[in-house]
Amino acid sequence: MRLDQDLATLDHLEPQIVAVEAELHRLSTTAHWADQVPYLVQLPGIGLISAMVLLSAIGDITRFPAAPKLVGYAGLGAGVHDSGKTHRSGRITKEGRRELRWVLVEAAHNAVRSDPYWRREFARLARRIGEAKAIVAVARKLLTVIWHVLMGRTANLRADAERVAFKLMVWSWKLTDEQRGGLTSRQFIRAHLIRLGLGQDLTHITRGGTKRGLATIEEVLALRPELRGLADTASESG
């Protein structure tokens, strides 16, 4: 009976979860979110759902004049003694937005599994302070990167263009034609790569032995001429 009840609960929750995810995907293309989501999705360990949780918890990034202010807001900063001296034990305050800490730790785990740089950083920290504290330290470092890319609207300096394009492709598959602004999936990916200043020479995405072509820069610029300046800047810097 207990098993039947648990299965019935899952059956009841599944359509609600699907509906919530569909709404998050819709919101990700609206004016309030659309220009920020790509800057988070480009980062290792962060997918669309986690990006939306991060953005909803952070709000306006300009509220935080420096990265440590955002780290403190998340409760990932070091604790402080009554004397005013900072703890050096590696413990965090656990104050602030709980969902922000949770999604950052999840993103840190994903980044450590998928990205060579964060894997090396975790291994370095784990040797010194242990794995549990090391993953929190990675989450704190990742949040600092998030502050910089949102504040500066810049690409991740270590971004793998094809990996970012794949994440954009997954995002595009969850959207309707209207939500993509009338663009095809391959055009949607290219448009965001132009905004990020990534993948000027990338022509396709390869996953599981399958190649999927991307729209050319000129094809997208013909549809979105407002991106011309960004494309030219990326070409010059590249």
C-alpha positions, -999 to +999 in steps of 0.1 A: +000+000+000+029+024+009+045+018-025+012+023-043+007+056-025+043+068-033+038+060-069+004+078-069+022+109-054+048+108-081+021+105-108+003+136-092+035+157-090+050+149-124+026+171-145+030+199-119+068+197-123+064+198-161+042+228-159+066+247-136+096+239-160+075+250-190+068+283-172+104+288-163+114+282-199+088+308-210+100+333-185+136+328-196+128+345-230+109+375-215+124+410-213+133+408-176+154+376-180+164+370-216+194+393-217+209+377-185+202+340-189+229+334-216+256+348-193+248+322-167+242+293-190+276+298-205+292+289-172+301+253-163+277+236-140+248+260-147+217+250-168+186+269-175+167+260-143+196+268-120+202+300-140+166+311-133+169+303-096+201+323-094+187+353-112+155+353-091+175+351-059+201+377-069+177+402-084+194+433-098+231+426-098+239+463-094+226+460-058+260+444-050+288+469-057+314+442-052+315+404-055+321+399-017+288+416-010+270+390-032+289+362-015+278+375+019+242+378+007+243+341-003+256+332+032+288+317+016+311+341+034+332+333+064+317+338+098+328+366+121+336+365+158+319+388+183+353+406+184+349+414+147+376+391+136+369+368+107+367+330+113+395+310+095+379+276+101+364+275+066+328+275+079+302+297+062+277+319+079+246+301+063+228+334+065+210+349+035+192+332+007+190+294+013+180+286-023+209+306-036+234+285-015+217+253-025+218+259-063+254+272-061+266+240-043+247+219-069+263+240-097+297+235-081+293+197-081+283+198-118+312+221-126+337+198-109+324+168-128+323+185-162+350+212-164+388+206-162+395+239-146+370+235-117+380+198-113+416+209-108+406+237-084+385+213-064+413+188-061+437+215-050+414+227-023+403+192-012+439+183-004+441+212+019+407+215+036+388+183+027+362+176+001+331+190+019+347+224+025+363+224-010+330+221-028+317+251-008+348+270-017+342+262-054+306+274-050+319+307-035+344+311-064+317+303-089+294+330-074+323+355-078+325+346-114+287+350-117+290+386-103+317+395-128+299+382-159+265+397-149+280+430-139+302+433-170+279+414-194+310+395-206+318+360-217+335+335-194+372+337-201+375+299-200+343+292-220+343+263-243+323+276-273+310+243-284+299+233-249+281+266-245+265+261-279+252+227-268+236+242-237+220+269-258+207+242-281+191+223-252+175+256-241+162+262-276+146+228-278+124+236-248+110+268-265+083+274-290+090+292-323+074+323-307+096+321-276+126+319-299+115+352-315+108+335-348+143+320-350+151+284-357+170+265-331+203+269-351+197+306-355+188+311-319+221+294-308+241+316-332+223+348-320+233+341-284+268+332-293+271+366-310+258+383-279+284+364-258+312+370-283+319+333-286+322+307-314+329+329-344+346+299-361+322+273-348+301+258-376+285+228-359+279+210-326+290+174-322+274+152-295+271+114-295+286+112-329+259+134-344+268+168-360+243+196-359+250+226-380+247+262-368+234+292-387+261+314-401+268+348-385+256+366-417+224+346-417+215+357-382+226+393-388+202+395-417+174+387-393+188+406-363+208+436-377+210+451-342+236+424-334+260+437-361+280+458-337+285+429-313+296+406-342+321+431-354+336+436-320+339+399-315+356+395-349+381+423-341+390+409-307+392+373-321 
